[in-house]
Amino acid sequence: MPDKWKAIILTKSLTFTGGLQTKHYALETKELETGSGTKTFVRIEKQSEWLYKAAAGKQAGKHSLKRTSLVEALRKRLKDTVDQDSQSAVAEEGAATSAVADGGADPMLQLVPLPTDNQTTPTKRRAPYVSKRSKNRITEVDMPEQESRTHPSCATMRKVRLLAVSTNSLWIAVEDVDWLVTWLAAEVASGGVSVPEVSDPFRDLDANCQAPGVHMRWDFDGAWEAIVISGTKQGKKVVSYVHALTPDKWTMAAVAAGLKGTLATATPEQRKQATFVFLELHMKRLVEEPDEPLMIDF
């Protein structure tokens, strides 16, 4: 066998495509054997071409993800989680060592004999070193399901699996790559600036009349206001003024609501009620009959 001969190594390769580009990229991966099978991780770096083109587009360059903060956030979450686990491990081992040194519950066994002339004071045992990076250990960190600036009200969380190989590299489970790229694309689109969510203007309104999906309210300016809060005509508003109540409108409302008398003899409260009933009838026709013309102000 020649001296320069090297061992033959075969490795599997994953390819990536999607996001804001269509090219296929070979990914740098690492596999770990676990109790539940083989787990594959992908190396992530902001300057990896597959990542910045997928998140920022085909024309993106190496610095296109400079203003994004997800990768840094993942590194910090990983470090904080590993540090916390390491501290817990050290504390548990220290407690176990102390218990052994104490010799159980017998106080006599807790006495430390004084050294004789031929003895020296024993050196304290140092606590075992625990790697803060927990090399080659899979660590789960909690992250929001959606990018925080674009979706500030997102309360859904997910477990993201990371692998620490060294202090300079970060690896993410293949199952979390889609989430990673989607998040980065949202960060790039927002330019690192929070995007205010558009609140639903009809969220706090309910249907409160005989017209389906319609909310009616008094606008304190002498008129009733009707708002369509659901359906194909959602957002349509109609206003009916009490001073614009006519004998014909009164008659329609009186028949529907059982009002007595005429418009000329009606009290202010009856006129207000009749205006409400007339508007309610109009809105009922509006939402139930697609061809019904919309009266906006009458």
Secondary structure in CASP SS format (residue, H / E / C, confidence):
PFRMAT SS
TARGET T0000
AUTHOR 0000-0000-0000
METHOD secondary structure of the structure
MODEL  1
M C 1.00
P C 1.00
D C 1.00
K C 1.00
W C 1.00
K C 1.00
A C 1.00
I C 1.00
I C 1.00
L C 1.00
T C 1.00
K C 1.00
S C 1.00
L E 1.00
T E 1.00
F E 1.00
T E 1.00
G E 1.00
G C 1.00
L C 1.00
Q E 1.00
T E 1.00
K E 1.00
H E 1.00
Y E 1.00
A E 1.00
L E 1.00
E C 1.00
T E 1.00
K E 1.00
E E 1.00
L E 1.00
E E 1.00
T E 1.00
G C 1.00
S C 1.00
G E 1.00
T E 1.00
K E 1.00
T E 1.00
F E 1.00
V E 1.00
R E 1.00
I C 1.00
E C 1.00
K C 1.00
Q C 1.00
S C 1.00
E H 1.00
W H 1.00
L H 1.00
Y H 1.00
K H 1.00
A H 1.00
A H 1.00
A H 1.00
G C 1.00
K C 1.00
Q C 1.00
A C 1.00
G C 1.00
K C 1.00
H C 1.00
S C 1.00
L C 1.00
K C 1.00
R C 1.00
T C 1.00
S C 1.00
L H 1.00
V H 1.00
E H 1.00
A H 1.00
L H 1.00
R H 1.00
K H 1.00
R H 1.00
L H 1.00
K H 1.00
D H 1.00
T H 1.00
V H 1.00
D H 1.00
Q H 1.00
D H 1.00
S H 1.00
Q H 1.00
S H 1.00
A H 1.00
V H 1.00
A H 1.00
E H 1.00
E H 1.00
G H 1.00
A H 1.00
A H 1.00
T H 1.00
S H 1.00
A H 1.00
V H 1.00
A H 1.00
D H 1.00
G C 1.00
G C 1.00
A C 1.00
D C 1.00
P H 1.00
M H 1.00
L H 1.00
Q H 1.00
L C 1.00
V C 1.00
P C 1.00
L C 1.00
P C 1.00
T C 1.00
D C 1.00
N C 1.00
Q C 1.00
T C 1.00
T C 1.00
P C 1.00
T C 1.00
K C 1.00
R C 1.00
R C 1.00
A C 1.00
P C 1.00
Y C 1.00
V C 1.00
S C 1.00
K C 1.00
R C 1.00
S C 1.00
K C 1.00
N C 1.00
R C 1.00
I E 1.00
T E 1.00
E E 1.00
V E 1.00
D E 1.00
M E 1.00
P E 1.00
E C 1.00
Q C 1.00
E C 1.00
S C 1.00
R C 1.00
T C 1.00
H C 1.00
P C 1.00
S C 1.00
C C 1.00
A C 1.00
T C 1.00
M E 1.00
R E 1.00
K E 1.00
V E 1.00
R E 1.00
L E 1.00
L E 1.00
A E 1.00
V E 1.00
S E 1.00
T C 1.00
N C 1.00
S E 1.00
L E 1.00
W E 1.00
I E 1.00
A E 1.00
V H 1.00
E H 1.00
D H 1.00
V H 1.00
D H 1.00
W H 1.00
L H 1.00
V H 1.00
T H 1.00
W H 1.00
L H 1.00
A H 1.00
A H 1.00
E H 1.00
V H 1.00
A H 1.00
S H 1.00
G C 1.00
G C 1.00
V C 1.00
S C 1.00
V C 1.00
P C 1.00
E C 1.00
V C 1.00
S C 1.00
D C 1.00
P C 1.00
F C 1.00
R C 1.00
D C 1.00
L C 1.00
D C 1.00
A C 1.00
N C 1.00
C C 1.00
Q C 1.00
A C 1.00
P C 1.00
G C 1.00
V E 1.00
H E 1.00
M E 1.00
R E 1.00
W E 1.00
D C 1.00
F C 1.00
D C 1.00
G C 1.00
A E 1.00
W E 1.00
E E 1.00
A E 1.00
I E 1.00
V E 1.00
I C 1.00
S C 1.00
G C 1.00
T C 1.00
K C 1.00
Q C 1.00
G C 1.00
K C 1.00
K E 1.00
V E 1.00
V E 1.00
S E 1.00
Y E 1.00
V H 1.00
H H 1.00
A H 1.00
L C 1.00
T C 1.00
P H 1.00
D H 1.00
K H 1.00
W H 1.00
T H 1.00
M H 1.00
A H 1.00
A H 1.00
V H 1.00
A H 1.00
A H 1.00
G C 1.00
L C 1.00
K C 1.00
G C 1.00
T C 1.00
L C 1.00
A C 1.00
T C 1.00
A C 1.00
T C 1.00
P H 1.00
E H 1.00
Q H 1.00
R H 1.00
K H 1.00
Q H 1.00
A H 1.00
T H 1.00
F H 1.00
V H 1.00
F H 1.00
L H 1.00
E H 1.00
L H 1.00
H H 1.00
M H 1.00
K H 1.00
R H 1.00
L H 1.00
V H 1.00
E H 1.00
E C 1.00
P C 1.00
D C 1.00
E C 1.00
P C 1.00
L C 1.00
M C 1.00
I C 1.00
D E 1.00
F C 1.00
END
